[in-house]
Amino acid sequence: EVQLVESGGGLVQGGGSLRLSCVVSGFTLDDYAIGWFRQAPGKKREGVSCISSTDGSTYYRDSVKGRFTISRDNAKNTVYLQMNSLKPEDTSVYYCGAGQETILITAVTYTDVTYLNLPYWGQGTQVPVSP
């Protein structure tokens, strides 16, 4: 059974840091690229970052560049999102998703991934950022 399970969310003060984890099962990180997405209250789900399944290349939307870092641990089948210098506008539910690399790389820049055709999604983890 394929599963993606996010964890690491929680209330954080502006300027603070969090590390989110996405543990995958039922496939390996060599099989699919993994992306992080987020959905703020009243807004569409948007792309945040993704990491290649082949060479580990990383991609970010402009608003998080220099603050967020995506990485992976193949031995643990886990992808991380280190989030530093958090801002109240980063407040969202954060999701990880698995799919074709070319789709995810493009989706990082999307502000609406409602119709994104990804085969697998996690259930999300909440990240509220206080002023």
Secondary structure, DSSP 8 states (H G I E B T S, - for coil): --EEEEE----EETT--EEEEEEEESS-TTTSEEEEEEE-TTS--EEEEEE-SSS--EEE-GGGTTTEEEEEEGGGTEEEEEE-S--GGG-EEEEEEEE-HHHHHHHTT-S--TT---SEE---EEE-EE-
